[in-house]
């Protein structure tokens, strides 16, 4: 600027010395160049502003797309985890329910085994405890509380059933022995009958032959054993009735608890629980069983 100020008189003198057409041409050219430069500057600024705005919009769109993609990946991952958890729960819960029901009916089934047969008599209970412990790894709080309660109640019911079944299982020692004797006696009678029939071939048919007497004696022996067996079965009927009556209240409470427990597990599998309806069904089934078995008559006796 200082240089221009110093040289301005010389520039003015030079401009004044120029012919009029040249001065007009310079002014016109200067105005044209200035207008073009200003227009170019304005256009450049507009293009730059448009580009910046476009870049800003693209950046926002990219950020939004990135966020949405992340949400979709997170949702897909959570959905996959939920599906896997649901599959594990179905397997664990179904296995646990099977073992629970097996443990509940085991004391009654053990009545057919003599008291001397103690091998693996607690196997159903151990299998139930193992299966029910796995439930606690994947279940929610309501089912977790019911799982612990079910463990205690089923274990108490199981050992109570073992204790109440001792008199019946003691009698089953003799029942199993007489059943084995009946099978052996029937086999002996069959062999004697075959030997008696062979007498026809040898021409020794004689009603006084020892084989005929032995065959008849063995048949009578089988009849006597079967009669004794039937008497033993009749003697066991009151014991079995008493076993059912002594377990009736405990079994009802256990079934009501299992109804709530199973309903809680069903809800975790996104199925309808209906705990109240399930408990009502338990009571209805109990009433129908009492009518079918004549429990009121047993109690009166």
Phi, psi and omega per residue, in radians:
X1 nan -0.694 3.127
X2 -1.099 -0.693 3.136
X3 -1.119 -0.753 3.128
X4 -1.096 -0.712 3.140
X5 -1.120 -0.683 -3.137
X6 -1.201 -0.644 -3.072
X7 -1.585 0.006 -3.047
X8 -1.107 -0.691 3.104
X9 -1.059 -0.682 3.132
X10 -1.191 -0.672 3.126
X11 -1.163 -0.674 3.135
X12 -1.171 -0.707 3.114
X13 -1.132 -0.718 3.125
X14 -1.106 -0.717 -3.113
X15 -1.190 -0.671 -3.120
X16 -1.178 -0.560 -3.111
X17 -1.295 -0.263 -3.114
X18 -1.269 2.641 3.087
X19 -1.163 2.754 -3.091
X20 -1.036 -0.743 3.132
X21 -1.085 -0.614 -3.125
X22 -1.210 -0.731 3.126
X23 -1.081 -0.687 3.112
X24 -1.113 -0.696 3.129
X25 -1.149 -0.679 3.121
X26 -1.130 -0.764 3.140
X27 -1.087 -0.782 -3.140
X28 -1.101 -0.756 3.130
X29 -1.120 -0.733 3.127
X30 -1.083 -0.738 3.134
X31 -1.131 -0.703 -3.128
X32 -1.129 -0.801 3.141
X33 -1.120 -0.727 3.137
X34 -1.096 -0.761 3.129
X35 -1.104 -0.721 3.120
X36 -1.124 -0.716 3.141
X37 -1.134 -0.747 3.129
X38 -1.118 -0.749 3.123
X39 -1.099 -0.712 3.121
X40 -1.115 -0.703 3.132
X41 -1.119 -0.758 3.133
X42 -1.117 -0.755 3.125
X43 -1.094 -0.748 3.122
X44 -1.070 -0.752 3.105
X45 -1.100 -0.694 3.120
X46 -1.136 -0.762 3.121
X47 -1.104 -0.741 -3.137
X48 -1.115 -0.723 3.119
X49 -1.135 -0.708 3.121
X50 -1.126 -0.735 3.114
X51 -1.112 -0.730 3.132
X52 -1.110 -0.752 3.117
X53 -1.084 -0.733 3.114
X54 -1.107 -0.749 3.113
X55 -1.104 -0.686 3.114
X56 -1.113 -0.754 3.120
X57 -1.136 -0.715 3.096
X58 -1.111 -0.673 3.116
X59 -1.137 -0.753 3.092
X60 -1.112 -0.720 3.122
X61 -1.122 -0.695 3.115
X62 -1.124 -0.748 3.103
X63 -1.095 -0.731 3.132
X64 -1.137 -0.767 3.115
X65 -1.086 -0.709 3.118
X66 -1.103 -0.747 3.140
X67 -1.138 -0.745 3.131
X68 -1.152 -0.695 3.097
X69 -1.093 -0.683 3.108
X70 -1.139 -0.719 3.099
X71 -1.100 -0.708 3.120
X72 -1.137 -0.732 3.101
X73 -1.118 -0.734 3.117
X74 -1.115 -0.724 3.134
X75 -1.128 -0.758 3.125
X76 -1.112 -0.678 3.124
X77 -1.160 -0.767 3.110
X78 -1.126 -0.695 3.129
X79 -1.126 -0.694 3.106
X80 -1.133 -0.714 3.111
X81 -1.133 -0.712 3.113
X82 -1.123 -0.702 3.110
X83 -1.113 -0.746 3.130
X84 -1.143 -0.736 3.116
X85 -1.121 -0.704 3.098
X86 -1.097 -0.693 3.123
X87 -1.142 -0.762 3.116
X88 -1.093 -0.742 3.139
X89 -1.088 -0.749 3.136
X90 -1.033 -0.784 -3.120
X91 -1.140 -0.805 -3.092
X92 -1.173 -0.775 -3.073
X93 -1.180 -0.751 3.127
X94 -1.086 -0.741 3.126
X95 -1.128 -0.706 -3.140
X96 -1.137 -0.743 -3.137
X97 -1.104 -0.709 3.111
X98 -1.059 -0.780 -3.100
X99 -1.257 -0.549 3.091
X100 -1.110 -0.858 -3.129
X101 -1.139 -0.614 3.087
X102 -1.133 -0.678 3.131
X103 -1.222 -0.575 -3.112
X104 -1.196 -0.691 -3.100
X105 -1.537 -0.161 -3.070
X106 -1.066 -0.757 -3.134
X107 -1.005 -0.683 3.117
X108 -1.209 -0.633 3.134
X109 -1.243 -0.499 3.121
X110 -1.204 -0.260 3.130
X111 -1.091 -0.414 3.129
X112 -1.386 -0.174 -3.138
X113 -1.731 2.353 3.111
X114 -1.127 2.739 -3.082
X115 -1.105 -0.390 3.125
X116 -1.301 -0.295 3.124
X117 -1.627 1.496 -3.086
X118 -1.755 0.097 -3.062
X119 -1.260 2.195 3.071
X120 0.982 0.523 3.141
X121 -1.294 -0.295 3.075
X122 -1.769 0.191 -3.128
X123 -1.044 -0.767 3.116
X124 -1.035 -0.658 3.136
X125 -1.187 -0.744 3.134
X126 -1.114 -0.696 3.109
X127 -1.143 -0.674 3.091
X128 -1.119 -0.781 -3.129
X129 -1.064 -0.705 3.128
X130 -1.153 -0.815 -3.116
X131 -1.155 -0.673 -3.113
X132 -1.251 -0.519 3.089
X133 -1.153 -0.584 3.107
X134 -1.169 -0.509 3.126
X135 -1.056 -0.644 -3.074
X136 -1.180 -0.304 -3.139
X137 -1.323 -0.414 -3.011
X138 -2.213 -0.093 -3.059
X139 -1.544 2.880 3.098
X140 -1.533 3.098 -3.018
X141 -1.021 -0.818 -3.131
X142 -1.039 -0.784 3.124
X143 -1.207 -0.535 3.134
X144 -1.107 -0.787 3.117
X145 -1.092 -0.746 3.123
X146 -1.174 -0.522 3.125
X147 -1.134 -0.791 3.110
X148 -1.114 -0.736 3.138
X149 -1.132 -0.701 3.124
X150 -1.117 -0.672 3.104
X151 -1.016 -0.812 -3.128
X152 -1.158 -0.809 -3.049
X153 -1.185 -0.751 -3.141
X154 -1.137 -0.717 3.124
X155 -1.103 -0.774 3.106
X156 -1.097 -0.739 3.139
X157 -1.110 -0.690 -3.109
X158 -1.127 -0.894 -3.109
X159 -1.202 -0.547 3.054
X160 -1.120 -0.751 3.116
X161 -1.104 -0.686 3.097
X162 -1.077 -0.742 -3.115
X163 -1.173 -0.771 -3.128
X164 -1.196 -0.429 -3.099
X165 -1.495 -0.038 -3.096
X166 -1.029 -0.836 -3.135
X167 -1.030 -0.692 -3.139
X168 -1.191 -0.744 -3.104
X169 -1.201 -0.482 3.048
X170 -1.168 -0.691 3.092
X171 -1.213 -0.483 -3.125
X172 -1.198 -0.304 3.040
X173 -1.031 -0.837 -3.126
X174 -1.278 -0.574 3.107
X175 -1.094 -0.797 3.134
X176 -1.145 -0.636 -3.138
X177 -1.163 -0.786 -3.111
X178 -1.213 -0.543 3.060
X179 -1.125 -0.730 3.094
X180 -1.131 -0.691 3.121
X181 -1.115 -0.658 3.128
X182 -1.117 -0.792 3.124
X183 -1.056 -0.759 -3.135
X184 -1.159 -0.719 -3.140
X185 -1.153 -0.674 3.096
X186 -1.126 -0.663 3.112
X187 -1.172 -0.710 3.085
X188 -1.091 -0.746 3.125
X189 -1.108 -0.657 3.119
X190 -1.119 -0.749 3.134
X191 -1.149 -0.706 3.114
X192 -1.146 -0.652 3.120
X193 -1.133 -0.690 3.110
X194 -1.119 -0.746 3.124
X195 -1.126 -0.639 3.112
X196 -1.166 -0.708 3.120
X197 -1.123 -0.520 3.126
X198 -1.199 -0.276 3.126
X199 -1.134 -0.472 3.095
X200 -1.082 -0.659 -3.100
X201 -1.241 -0.563 -3.096
X202 -1.589 -0.088 -3.135
X203 1.331 0.295 -3.119
X204 -1.753 0.501 -3.121
X205 -1.156 2.032 -3.107
X206 -2.701 2.181 -3.119
X207 -1.132 -0.305 3.136
X208 -1.622 0.066 -3.098
X209 -1.164 2.470 -3.117
X210 -0.995 -0.541 -3.133
X211 -1.118 -0.657 3.106
X212 -1.126 -0.736 3.133
X213 -1.150 -0.713 3.141
X214 -1.155 -0.691 3.125
X215 -1.111 -0.786 3.139
X216 -1.130 -0.683 3.136
X217 -1.119 -0.706 -3.134
X218 -1.198 -0.623 3.082
X219 -1.124 -0.770 3.106
X220 -1.101 -0.599 3.120
X221 -1.139 -0.726 3.100
X222 -1.085 -0.763 3.136
X223 -1.058 -0.719 3.125
X224 -1.131 -0.721 3.112
X225 -1.127 -0.740 3.136
X226 -1.130 -0.642 3.085
X227 -1.130 -0.741 3.103
X228 -1.118 -0.663 3.105
X229 -1.102 -0.761 -3.138
X230 -1.108 -0.635 3.097
X231 -1.155 -0.667 3.085
X232 -1.112 -0.721 3.121
X233 -1.084 -0.726 3.118
X234 -1.123 -0.653 3.115
X235 -1.173 -0.470 -3.120
X236 -1.414 -0.292 -3.087
X237 -1.038 -0.841 3.119
X238 -1.083 -0.625 3.130
X239 -1.152 -0.708 3.134
X240 -1.195 -0.664 3.069
X241 -1.057 -0.793 -3.126
X242 -1.139 -0.634 3.087
X243 -1.054 -0.763 3.133
X244 -1.153 -0.759 -3.124
X245 -1.126 -0.712 -3.135
X246 -1.171 -0.465 -3.118
X247 -1.674 -0.106 -2.984
X248 -1.071 -0.895 -3.096
X249 -1.133 -0.788 3.141
X250 -1.115 -0.666 3.133
X251 -1.173 -0.666 3.112
X252 -1.113 -0.822 3.115
X253 -1.072 -0.685 3.123
X254 -1.138 -0.754 -3.131
X255 -1.141 -0.633 3.084
X256 -1.141 -0.712 3.092
X257 -1.122 -0.741 3.129
X258 -1.121 -0.580 3.098
X259 -1.098 -0.763 3.101
X260 -1.176 -0.721 -3.124
X261 -1.105 -0.830 3.141
X262 -1.139 -0.609 3.103
X263 -1.141 -0.686 3.103
X264 -1.127 -0.698 3.108
X265 -1.180 -0.658 3.104
X266 -1.091 -0.701 -3.141
X267 -1.123 -0.615 3.100
X268 -1.218 -0.360 3.064
X269 -1.617 0.240 3.129
X270 1.086 0.614 3.018
X271 -1.957 2.844 -3.126
X272 -1.290 2.196 -3.076
X273 -1.334 -1.018 -3.141
X274 0.945 0.953 -3.111
X275 -1.073 -0.752 -3.104
X276 -1.123 -0.717 3.131
X277 -1.160 -0.674 3.116
X278 -1.132 -0.707 3.125
X279 -1.176 -0.663 3.083
X280 -1.103 -0.656 3.106
X281 -1.141 -0.653 3.102
X282 -1.061 -0.808 -3.139
X283 -1.145 -0.642 3.113
X284 -1.159 -0.741 3.112
X285 -1.116 -0.657 3.109
X286 -1.101 -0.752 3.137
X287 -1.112 -0.736 3.134
X288 -1.154 -0.649 3.105
X289 -1.156 -0.677 3.097
X290 -1.080 -0.724 3.131
X291 -1.173 -0.728 -3.107
X292 -1.158 -0.657 -3.099
X293 -1.567 -0.246 -3.117
X294 1.301 0.747 -3.080
X295 -1.063 -0.677 -3.133
X296 -1.033 -0.678 3.105
X297 -1.164 -0.720 3.112
X298 -1.035 -0.786 -3.109
X299 -1.107 -0.692 3.117
X300 -1.097 -0.721 3.117
X301 -1.132 nan nan
